[in-house]
């Protein structure tokens, strides 16, 4: 670990309103709010490049390759989990890599139709991270880091 730390340099960034870092952070926060409140692609597209890519090493999202598809998947999650809401735990900006990471917890209860059966009444508290890569002032790619197996078990879907 110490060898890795020696190879990484961290330079504190001073920012003022209007800098690239401030723009990335603001856009990331606006995108996150729209996506995590079920606005779908219609509410998220203004913060993203057309054709923005999406990846996640999860079974639930297997084969999903565009941010548009993911945003609409999140919109549709609010049918079985209508009280879904998020709790942001941390936001980090890596200006050198044009990336913003948001760590949050998604909470909700399945009271609506959807999923593999009827409403289970079970709750979810899912830790996850969005790593959003920017090209200019818009997101060009996003990776979701999430343990979908635990989430599906919490909801009674697995």
Backbone torsions as a table, in degrees:
resi	resn	phi	psi	omega
1	UNK	NA	-40.8	-178.0
2	UNK	-65.1	-33.3	177.9
3	UNK	-64.8	-39.9	178.1
4	UNK	-64.1	-45.0	-178.3
5	UNK	-62.0	-34.2	178.6
6	UNK	-65.5	-26.8	-176.6
7	UNK	-87.9	-7.1	-178.2
8	UNK	-109.4	130.0	176.8
9	UNK	-112.7	136.8	179.1
10	UNK	-115.7	121.5	179.2
11	UNK	-114.5	117.0	178.2
12	UNK	-57.3	138.3	-179.5
13	UNK	-106.9	128.5	172.6
14	UNK	-94.2	130.9	-177.4
15	UNK	-126.8	153.7	170.9
16	UNK	-133.0	162.1	178.4
17	UNK	-53.3	136.0	178.3
18	UNK	98.6	-9.0	178.0
19	UNK	-77.7	166.6	179.1
20	UNK	-58.1	-42.0	-179.2
21	UNK	-62.6	-44.2	179.9
22	UNK	-62.7	-39.3	179.5
23	UNK	-66.3	-45.9	178.7
24	UNK	-59.7	-46.1	-178.3
25	UNK	-61.8	-46.8	-179.7
26	UNK	-61.6	-47.2	180.0
27	UNK	-62.8	-41.2	179.4
28	UNK	-62.8	-43.4	179.7
29	UNK	-64.7	-41.7	178.9
30	UNK	-66.0	-41.8	176.5
31	UNK	-61.9	-47.9	-177.6
32	UNK	-57.6	-47.0	179.0
33	UNK	-58.9	-46.3	-179.4
34	UNK	-64.7	-44.8	-177.9
35	UNK	-67.7	-45.6	-174.1
36	UNK	-80.1	-0.7	173.3
37	UNK	-113.6	13.4	171.9
38	UNK	78.1	28.2	-179.7
39	UNK	-76.9	-11.5	179.1
40	UNK	67.9	-173.4	-177.9
41	UNK	-62.5	-34.0	179.7
42	UNK	-58.5	-35.8	179.7
43	UNK	-88.5	-11.9	-175.0
44	UNK	-108.8	-22.2	-171.0
45	UNK	-58.4	-31.1	-177.4
46	UNK	-65.9	-15.7	-179.7
47	UNK	-101.0	1.3	-171.9
48	UNK	-129.7	154.6	169.8
49	UNK	-75.3	145.6	172.2
50	UNK	-59.0	137.7	180.0
51	UNK	78.0	12.1	178.4
52	UNK	-53.9	137.3	-176.0
53	UNK	-87.7	159.0	179.2
54	UNK	-137.6	140.9	173.8
55	UNK	-145.1	152.2	176.4
56	UNK	-165.0	130.9	179.4
57	UNK	-87.1	68.8	-178.1
58	UNK	-137.6	148.2	176.1
59	UNK	-68.3	-39.0	-177.3
60	UNK	-63.1	-27.8	-176.8
61	UNK	-113.0	15.2	-178.9
62	UNK	-56.8	135.1	177.9
63	UNK	84.6	-8.5	178.8
64	UNK	-81.2	121.4	-173.6
65	UNK	-123.6	-5.4	179.6
66	UNK	-120.5	148.1	176.8
67	UNK	-65.9	-31.8	175.8
68	UNK	-58.1	-48.0	-180.0
69	UNK	-62.4	-41.4	-180.0
70	UNK	-65.4	-44.6	179.4
71	UNK	-58.8	-39.5	178.3
72	UNK	-71.9	-32.3	175.1
73	UNK	-63.3	-43.6	177.4
74	UNK	-63.1	-41.1	176.8
75	UNK	-56.7	-45.5	-176.8
76	UNK	-70.4	-22.1	177.7
77	UNK	-64.9	-23.7	-179.1
78	UNK	-75.9	-3.8	172.4
79	UNK	-74.3	-57.2	178.0
80	UNK	-75.3	-23.7	-178.4
81	UNK	-123.8	70.8	-173.2
82	UNK	-67.1	-20.3	179.7
83	UNK	-96.6	16.9	-179.0
84	UNK	-55.6	137.2	178.0
85	UNK	-155.7	160.4	-176.2
86	UNK	-116.8	159.7	175.6
87	UNK	-131.3	108.9	179.0
88	UNK	-74.0	130.4	178.7
89	UNK	-104.3	-29.6	-176.9
90	UNK	-165.5	143.9	172.8
91	UNK	-130.4	132.9	178.2
92	UNK	-130.6	143.9	179.2
93	UNK	-118.0	127.9	174.6
94	UNK	-115.5	91.6	-174.9
95	UNK	-63.6	-35.8	-178.5
96	UNK	-62.9	-29.1	-179.0
97	UNK	-108.3	7.4	179.3
98	UNK	52.8	45.2	-175.3
99	UNK	-131.9	141.7	171.8
100	UNK	-121.2	131.5	177.1
101	UNK	-114.3	134.9	177.2
102	UNK	-123.9	122.4	174.2
103	UNK	-102.0	128.6	-177.8
104	UNK	-146.2	171.6	173.8
105	UNK	-123.4	127.7	176.8
106	UNK	-96.3	128.2	-179.9
107	UNK	-118.1	149.8	173.6
108	UNK	171.2	171.7	179.6
109	UNK	-129.4	135.7	178.6
110	UNK	-80.9	99.6	177.5
111	UNK	-116.7	-9.6	-179.3
112	UNK	-103.4	171.3	177.6
113	UNK	-69.6	154.8	178.9
114	UNK	125.2	176.2	-173.6
115	UNK	78.7	-165.1	-176.0
116	UNK	-78.5	-6.6	-179.8
117	UNK	-160.5	-158.3	178.7
118	UNK	-72.3	175.4	179.1
119	UNK	-56.2	134.4	-178.7
120	UNK	-96.5	-21.2	-175.5
121	UNK	73.0	6.1	-179.2
122	UNK	-88.5	153.7	-176.4
123	UNK	-106.1	158.4	178.0
124	UNK	-124.7	142.2	170.8
125	UNK	-139.5	92.0	-170.7
126	UNK	-107.6	119.1	172.1
127	UNK	-74.8	139.7	176.9
128	UNK	-160.0	163.1	177.8
129	UNK	-133.1	135.5	168.1
130	UNK	-102.8	124.9	171.9
131	UNK	-109.8	106.3	-174.3
132	UNK	-104.7	121.9	179.1
133	UNK	-100.4	133.8	-175.9
134	UNK	-105.9	146.1	166.8
135	UNK	-123.2	105.9	-172.4
136	UNK	71.5	-131.0	-177.3
137	UNK	-102.4	15.5	-179.9
138	UNK	-129.5	153.7	179.5
139	UNK	-73.5	129.4	177.2
140	UNK	-106.3	-20.3	179.4
141	UNK	-157.9	149.0	175.3
142	UNK	-141.7	138.3	172.6
143	UNK	-115.2	134.0	174.3
144	UNK	-105.8	125.9	176.8
145	UNK	-105.3	117.8	-168.9
146	UNK	-161.6	139.8	174.3
147	UNK	-94.9	88.7	-175.8
148	UNK	-65.9	-29.3	-178.8
149	UNK	-59.9	-46.3	178.8
150	UNK	-62.7	-43.6	-179.6
151	UNK	-61.3	-44.8	179.7
152	UNK	-64.1	-37.6	176.9
153	UNK	-65.9	-42.9	179.9
154	UNK	-58.5	-39.6	-178.4
155	UNK	-81.0	-7.3	-178.6
156	UNK	80.2	21.3	-178.2
157	UNK	-97.0	-4.5	-179.6
158	UNK	-139.0	NA	NA
